[in-house]
């Protein structure tokens, strides 16, 4: 019966063949995939395995695995509700809220489908796929915001994603892990933390230098041109650094980033539950739905902010990252409870690096291609928050040990920054800086 179920589940018309374990890297996976797997649950497909027509059984088995294979499946109901609310002209705050919640299970399912493809492509190609799809939600939201010329929303949301990963996710993980393991010292491998910290500092330099151009005392028009040119050149450098990071992570020093798991943790993930083409089709479908909801989020964010009495900066910097990355964040915290900080650090720092060194420069280059002037000057308040966060995290991780006090400090730092954006209801600081420098 087990072989029949596998055959029914995996592919249409083909015999089930388990991919070689060596192609997936044995029992070692990247921290992002391991963290996401903590929110999955094993689906019982016995009810659909005895369907008379095989093609119907294939479809039902796929639907069962994709939609019921996550603990967040209840949130899928918000996806059709958001679409219905849009077409029935509900208030825009409702459309925004439903779309934002609907992105949570979709982001987790994209991670799941990416891992299913990895079973067939091998760890290297799978790692490259994860390196581009790991923060697909943020990238899609940013592209739709750019298409609508909402550059400030793009900048706020990207900075917010980095801050959320560095302070909230990492801080909560260290806090919860430290409290649960209060009688023993928690340790982690500093190697990947050092690499990610260096890349984040490089990204910070690329943001600070365009900001400093505002104070050189030249003609404002010349400053704007110089800032834009420097930003675009810096983005090319950042993408080159990210390519080097991928080579370092996937080929030359892969052992730094692999997350070792116990047999019990991998029991339900040793074999794929979807075929390659099934996973590919579902990944394309989920990405399309994410794009649709992202369009709703971008179109309604200002109205929702006004309706809720919140600034656009607070909604973009705080609410968007918290809700959009909730699944990944929860996974990092769960593994911190299990005293597996390497996985939690891999998720928090890895996602931060991916956004800072890949998503941000890619958005600047895409904006360049479509004729929009987006630079790396994100404003004094935003860059200051980013700089202080990176430095604080680097100090917290410098000795390779952790306790709950480090986590508490990081969470409190995030709260202070959140309050800062909550009370700051004015426009972006960039315009203010430009006017000051021109006086």
C-alpha positions as CSV (number, residue, x, y, z in Angstrom):
1,X,0.0,0.0,0.0
2,X,2.8,2.4,0.8
3,X,4.3,2.1,-2.7
4,X,0.9,2.6,-4.3
5,X,0.4,5.8,-2.3
6,X,3.8,7.1,-3.2
7,X,3.1,6.4,-6.9
8,X,-0.2,8.1,-6.7
9,X,1.2,11.0,-4.9
10,X,4.3,11.8,-6.9
11,X,3.8,11.9,-10.6
12,X,1.3,11.4,-13.3
13,X,1.9,8.2,-15.2
14,X,5.4,7.4,-13.9
15,X,6.8,4.9,-11.4
16,X,8.0,6.3,-8.1
17,X,11.7,6.5,-7.8
18,X,13.3,7.9,-4.6
19,X,15.9,10.5,-5.5
20,X,19.4,9.5,-4.3
21,X,20.1,10.7,-0.8
22,X,23.5,12.0,-1.8
23,X,21.9,14.5,-4.2
24,X,20.2,16.2,-1.4
25,X,23.2,16.3,0.8
26,X,22.3,13.5,3.3
27,X,20.8,14.8,6.5
28,X,22.2,18.3,6.1
29,X,20.0,21.2,4.9
30,X,20.3,25.0,4.9
31,X,18.9,26.6,8.0
32,X,16.1,28.4,6.1
33,X,14.6,25.1,4.9
34,X,15.0,23.4,8.3
35,X,13.3,26.3,10.0
36,X,10.4,26.3,7.7
37,X,9.9,22.5,8.1
38,X,9.0,23.1,11.8
39,X,5.6,24.4,10.8
40,X,4.8,21.5,8.5
41,X,2.8,18.4,9.4
42,X,2.5,15.0,7.9
43,X,-0.6,14.7,5.7
44,X,-2.6,11.5,5.9
45,X,-3.5,10.8,2.3
46,X,-5.2,7.4,2.9
47,X,-8.5,9.0,2.1
48,X,-7.4,10.0,-1.4
49,X,-5.2,7.0,-2.2
50,X,-8.1,4.7,-3.0
51,X,-9.8,7.0,-5.5
52,X,-10.9,5.0,-8.5
53,X,-9.5,7.3,-11.2
54,X,-5.8,7.8,-10.9
55,X,-5.7,11.3,-12.3
56,X,-8.3,12.4,-9.8
57,X,-6.2,10.7,-7.0
58,X,-3.1,12.6,-8.2
59,X,-4.9,15.9,-8.1
60,X,-6.5,15.3,-4.7
61,X,-3.2,14.1,-3.2
62,X,-1.4,17.2,-4.4
63,X,-4.1,19.4,-3.0
64,X,-3.9,17.6,0.3
65,X,-0.1,17.9,0.6
66,X,0.1,21.6,-0.5
67,X,-2.8,23.0,1.4
68,X,-3.1,20.7,4.5
69,X,0.6,20.0,4.9
70,X,1.2,23.1,7.0
71,X,0.1,24.1,10.5
72,X,-0.9,27.5,9.0
73,X,-3.5,26.0,6.7
74,X,-6.3,27.7,8.5
75,X,-4.9,31.1,7.2
76,X,-5.5,30.1,3.6
77,X,-9.1,31.1,4.0
78,X,-8.0,34.8,4.0
79,X,-6.7,34.5,0.4
80,X,-10.2,34.1,-1.3
81,X,-11.6,36.5,1.3
82,X,-9.1,39.2,0.2
83,X,-10.0,38.6,-3.5
84,X,-13.7,38.7,-2.7
85,X,-13.3,41.9,-0.7
86,X,-11.4,43.5,-3.6
87,X,-14.1,42.8,-6.1
88,X,-17.0,43.7,-3.8
89,X,-15.3,47.0,-3.0
90,X,-14.9,46.5,0.7
91,X,-13.0,49.1,2.7
92,X,-9.4,49.2,1.7
93,X,-8.2,48.6,5.2
94,X,-10.0,45.2,5.1
95,X,-8.4,44.3,1.8
96,X,-5.0,45.3,3.1
97,X,-5.4,43.2,6.3
98,X,-6.7,40.1,4.6
99,X,-4.1,40.2,1.9
100,X,-1.3,40.7,4.5
101,X,-2.5,37.7,6.5
102,X,-2.9,35.6,3.4
103,X,0.8,36.2,2.5
104,X,1.9,34.3,5.6
105,X,0.9,30.7,4.6
106,X,1.9,31.4,1.0
107,X,5.4,32.4,2.0
108,X,5.8,29.1,4.0
109,X,4.4,27.0,1.1
110,X,6.9,28.6,-1.3
111,X,9.7,27.5,1.0
112,X,8.1,24.0,1.1
113,X,7.8,23.7,-2.7
114,X,11.4,25.0,-3.1
115,X,12.6,22.2,-0.9
116,X,10.6,19.6,-2.8
117,X,12.4,20.7,-6.0
118,X,15.7,20.5,-4.2
119,X,15.2,16.7,-3.8
120,X,15.4,16.4,-7.6
121,X,17.9,19.1,-8.6
122,X,20.5,18.5,-5.9
123,X,21.7,20.8,-3.1
124,X,23.6,23.3,-5.3
125,X,20.7,24.1,-7.7
126,X,18.3,23.9,-4.7
127,X,20.5,26.3,-2.8
128,X,20.5,28.8,-5.7
129,X,16.7,28.5,-5.9
130,X,16.4,29.1,-2.2
131,X,18.7,32.1,-2.5
132,X,16.3,33.7,-4.9
133,X,13.0,32.5,-3.5
134,X,13.8,32.8,0.2
135,X,12.4,36.3,0.4
136,X,10.1,36.1,-2.6
137,X,7.3,37.9,-0.7
138,X,9.5,41.0,0.0
139,X,10.8,41.1,-3.5
140,X,7.4,40.8,-5.2
141,X,5.9,43.5,-2.9
142,X,8.9,45.8,-3.7
143,X,8.5,45.3,-7.5
144,X,4.8,46.1,-7.4
145,X,5.5,49.2,-5.2
146,X,8.1,50.3,-7.7
147,X,5.7,49.8,-10.6
148,X,3.3,52.2,-8.8
149,X,6.2,54.7,-8.1
150,X,6.0,54.2,-4.4
151,X,9.7,54.3,-3.8
152,X,9.3,55.2,-0.1
153,X,7.2,52.1,0.6
154,X,9.9,50.0,-1.1
155,X,12.6,51.5,1.1
156,X,10.6,51.2,4.3
157,X,9.6,47.6,3.7
158,X,13.1,46.5,2.9
159,X,14.7,48.2,5.9
160,X,11.9,46.8,8.0
161,X,12.6,43.3,6.9
162,X,16.3,43.6,7.8
163,X,15.5,45.1,11.2
164,X,12.8,42.5,11.9
165,X,15.2,39.6,11.2
166,X,18.2,41.1,13.0
167,X,16.4,42.3,16.2
168,X,13.0,40.7,16.5
169,X,13.6,37.2,15.1
170,X,17.1,36.8,16.4
171,X,16.3,38.5,19.7
172,X,13.1,36.4,20.4
173,X,15.0,33.3,19.5
174,X,17.9,34.0,21.9
175,X,15.4,35.1,24.6
176,X,13.1,32.1,24.4
177,X,16.0,29.7,24.0
178,X,17.9,31.2,26.9
179,X,14.8,31.0,29.2
180,X,14.1,27.4,28.3
181,X,17.7,26.4,28.7
182,X,18.5,28.7,31.6
183,X,20.5,26.1,33.4
184,X,23.0,25.5,30.6
185,X,25.0,27.8,28.3
186,X,23.9,27.9,24.7
187,X,26.6,27.8,22.1
188,X,26.6,28.4,18.3
189,X,29.2,28.3,15.5
190,X,30.4,31.8,14.9
191,X,31.7,31.1,11.4
192,X,28.4,31.9,9.5
193,X,27.6,34.7,11.9
194,X,31.0,36.4,11.1
195,X,30.4,36.0,7.3
196,X,26.9,37.5,7.4
197,X,28.0,40.3,9.7
198,X,30.8,41.3,7.3
199,X,28.3,41.4,4.4
200,X,25.8,43.4,6.3
201,X,28.6,45.9,7.2
202,X,29.5,46.1,3.5
203,X,25.8,46.8,2.7
204,X,25.7,49.4,5.4
205,X,28.7,51.3,3.9
206,X,26.9,51.3,0.6
207,X,23.9,53.0,2.3
208,X,25.9,55.5,4.4
209,X,28.0,57.0,1.6
210,X,25.0,58.1,-0.5
211,X,23.5,59.6,2.7
212,X,26.7,61.5,3.4
213,X,26.5,63.2,0.0
214,X,23.6,65.3,1.3
215,X,26.1,67.2,3.5
216,X,28.9,68.0,1.1
217,X,27.4,71.5,0.4
218,X,27.1,71.3,-3.3
219,X,24.3,72.1,-5.7
220,X,21.2,70.0,-4.8
221,X,20.8,68.9,-8.4
222,X,24.4,67.8,-8.6
223,X,24.1,66.0,-5.3
224,X,21.0,64.1,-6.5
225,X,22.8,63.0,-9.6
226,X,25.9,61.9,-7.7
227,X,23.9,60.1,-5.1
228,X,22.0,58.2,-7.8
229,X,25.2,57.3,-9.7
230,X,27.0,56.1,-6.5
231,X,24.0,54.1,-5.5
232,X,23.8,52.2,-8.8
233,X,27.5,51.5,-8.8
234,X,27.3,50.3,-5.2
235,X,24.4,48.0,-6.1
236,X,26.6,46.3,-8.7
237,X,29.2,45.8,-6.0
238,X,26.6,44.4,-3.6
239,X,25.4,41.9,-6.2
240,X,29.0,40.8,-6.9
241,X,29.5,40.4,-3.2
242,X,26.3,38.3,-3.0
243,X,27.4,36.1,-5.9
244,X,30.7,35.6,-4.0
245,X,28.6,34.7,-0.9
246,X,26.7,32.1,-2.9
247,X,29.9,30.5,-4.1
248,X,31.2,30.6,-0.5
249,X,27.9,29.1,0.9
250,X,27.1,26.5,-1.7
251,X,30.5,25.3,-2.9
252,X,33.8,26.2,-1.1
253,X,32.5,26.4,2.6
254,X,29.2,24.7,2.5
255,X,29.8,23.1,5.9
256,X,29.6,26.5,7.6
257,X,25.9,26.8,6.6
258,X,24.5,23.3,6.7
259,X,22.1,22.6,9.6
260,X,22.6,19.2,11.1
261,X,19.5,17.5,12.5
262,X,18.7,14.5,14.6
263,X,17.1,11.5,12.9
264,X,13.8,12.3,14.7
265,X,13.7,15.8,13.2
266,X,14.1,14.5,9.7
267,X,11.8,11.5,9.8
268,X,9.0,13.2,7.9
269,X,11.3,15.0,5.4
270,X,13.5,12.1,4.2
271,X,11.5,11.6,1.0
272,X,9.7,14.1,-1.3
273,X,6.0,14.1,-1.2
274,X,5.5,15.9,-4.6
275,X,7.0,15.2,-8.0
276,X,9.3,17.7,-9.7
277,X,6.8,19.0,-12.2
278,X,4.0,19.1,-9.6
279,X,6.2,21.1,-7.3
280,X,7.2,23.4,-10.2
281,X,3.6,24.1,-11.2
282,X,2.5,24.7,-7.6
283,X,5.5,27.0,-7.1
284,X,4.5,29.1,-10.1
285,X,0.8,29.1,-8.9
286,X,1.7,30.2,-5.4
287,X,4.1,32.9,-6.7
288,X,1.2,34.2,-8.9
289,X,-1.1,34.4,-5.9
290,X,1.6,36.1,-3.8
291,X,1.9,38.6,-6.7
292,X,-1.9,39.2,-6.6
293,X,-2.0,39.8,-2.9
294,X,1.1,41.9,-3.0
295,X,-0.6,44.2,-5.6
296,X,-3.6,44.5,-3.2
297,X,-1.2,45.4,-0.3
298,X,0.7,48.0,-2.2
299,X,-2.5,49.6,-3.6
300,X,-4.2,49.9,-0.2
301,X,-1.3,50.6,2.2
302,X,-1.9,54.3,2.4
303,X,-5.6,54.1,3.0
304,X,-5.1,51.3,5.6
305,X,-2.5,53.5,7.4
306,X,-4.9,56.4,7.4
307,X,-7.8,54.3,8.5
308,X,-5.9,52.7,11.4
309,X,-4.3,56.0,12.5
310,X,-0.8,54.8,11.7
311,X,1.9,56.2,9.6
312,X,2.9,54.5,6.3
313,X,6.5,54.2,7.7
314,X,5.3,52.3,10.7
315,X,3.1,50.0,8.7
316,X,5.8,49.3,6.2
317,X,8.7,49.0,8.6
318,X,7.0,47.1,11.4
319,X,3.7,45.4,10.4
320,X,4.6,44.2,6.9
321,X,7.8,42.3,7.9
322,X,6.2,40.8,11.1
323,X,3.1,39.4,9.3
324,X,4.8,38.6,6.0
325,X,7.6,36.6,7.6
326,X,5.6,35.1,10.5
327,X,6.1,31.5,9.4
328,X,9.9,31.8,9.0
329,X,10.1,33.7,12.3
330,X,8.1,31.1,14.2
331,X,10.4,28.3,12.9
332,X,13.5,30.1,14.1
333,X,12.0,30.5,17.6
334,X,11.0,26.8,17.7
335,X,14.5,25.6,17.0
336,X,15.9,28.0,19.6
337,X,13.6,26.2,22.1
338,X,15.3,23.0,21.0
339,X,18.7,24.5,21.8
340,X,19.7,24.6,18.0
341,X,20.8,28.2,17.7
342,X,22.8,27.6,14.6
343,X,19.5,27.1,12.7
344,X,17.9,30.2,14.3
345,X,21.0,32.3,13.4
346,X,21.0,30.9,9.9
347,X,17.4,32.0,9.4
348,X,17.7,35.5,10.9
349,X,21.2,36.5,9.6
350,X,20.8,34.6,6.3
351,X,17.5,36.4,5.5
352,X,18.9,39.8,6.5
353,X,21.9,39.2,4.2
354,X,19.8,38.1,1.4
355,X,17.6,41.2,1.6
356,X,20.5,43.6,2.1
357,X,22.8,42.2,-0.6
358,X,20.4,40.9,-3.1
359,X,16.8,42.3,-2.9
360,X,17.8,45.9,-2.2
361,X,20.3,46.2,-5.0
362,X,18.1,44.3,-7.4
363,X,15.2,46.7,-6.7
364,X,17.5,49.7,-7.4
365,X,18.6,48.1,-10.7
366,X,15.0,47.2,-11.7
367,X,13.9,50.8,-10.9
368,X,16.8,52.0,-13.1
369,X,15.6,49.8,-15.9
370,X,12.0,51.1,-15.8
371,X,13.1,54.7,-15.5
372,X,12.6,55.3,-11.8
373,X,15.2,57.1,-9.8
374,X,15.7,55.0,-6.6
375,X,18.9,55.4,-4.7
376,X,20.4,53.9,-1.5
377,X,19.8,57.0,0.5
378,X,17.0,55.6,2.7
379,X,17.0,58.5,5.2
380,X,18.8,59.4,8.4
381,X,16.4,57.7,10.7
382,X,16.3,54.5,8.6
383,X,20.0,54.2,8.1
384,X,20.8,55.1,11.7
385,X,18.4,52.3,12.9
386,X,20.1,49.9,10.5
387,X,23.6,50.8,11.5
388,X,22.9,50.6,15.2
389,X,21.1,47.2,14.8
390,X,24.0,45.7,12.8
391,X,26.6,46.8,15.4
392,X,24.4,45.6,18.3
393,X,23.9,42.2,16.8
394,X,27.7,41.9,15.9
395,X,28.5,42.6,19.6
396,X,25.9,40.2,20.8
397,X,27.3,37.3,18.7
398,X,31.0,38.0,19.1
399,X,31.8,35.3,21.7
400,X,29.8,32.4,20.3
401,X,27.6,32.0,23.3
402,X,24.1,33.1,24.2
403,X,21.8,33.7,27.1
404,X,18.4,35.2,27.6
405,X,19.8,38.7,28.4
406,X,21.2,39.1,24.9
407,X,17.8,38.2,23.4
408,X,16.0,40.6,25.7
409,X,18.3,43.5,24.7
410,X,17.7,42.9,21.0
411,X,14.0,42.7,21.5
412,X,14.0,45.9,23.5
413,X,16.1,47.6,20.7
414,X,13.4,46.6,18.2
415,X,10.7,48.0,20.4
416,X,12.5,51.3,20.7
417,X,12.9,51.5,16.9
418,X,9.2,50.6,16.5
419,X,8.1,53.4,18.8
420,X,10.4,55.7,16.9
421,X,8.6,55.0,13.6
422,X,5.3,55.0,15.4
423,X,5.7,58.6,16.7
424,X,7.4,59.8,13.4
425,X,4.4,60.7,11.3
426,X,6.2,63.1,9.0
427,X,7.4,62.4,5.4
428,X,10.6,60.7,4.6
429,X,13.7,62.4,6.0
430,X,15.4,62.5,2.6
431,X,13.5,65.6,1.5
432,X,14.2,67.3,4.8
433,X,17.9,66.6,4.4
434,X,18.0,67.9,0.9
435,X,16.3,71.1,1.9
436,X,18.7,71.5,4.8
437,X,21.8,70.9,2.7
438,X,20.6,73.4,0.1
439,X,20.2,76.3,2.6
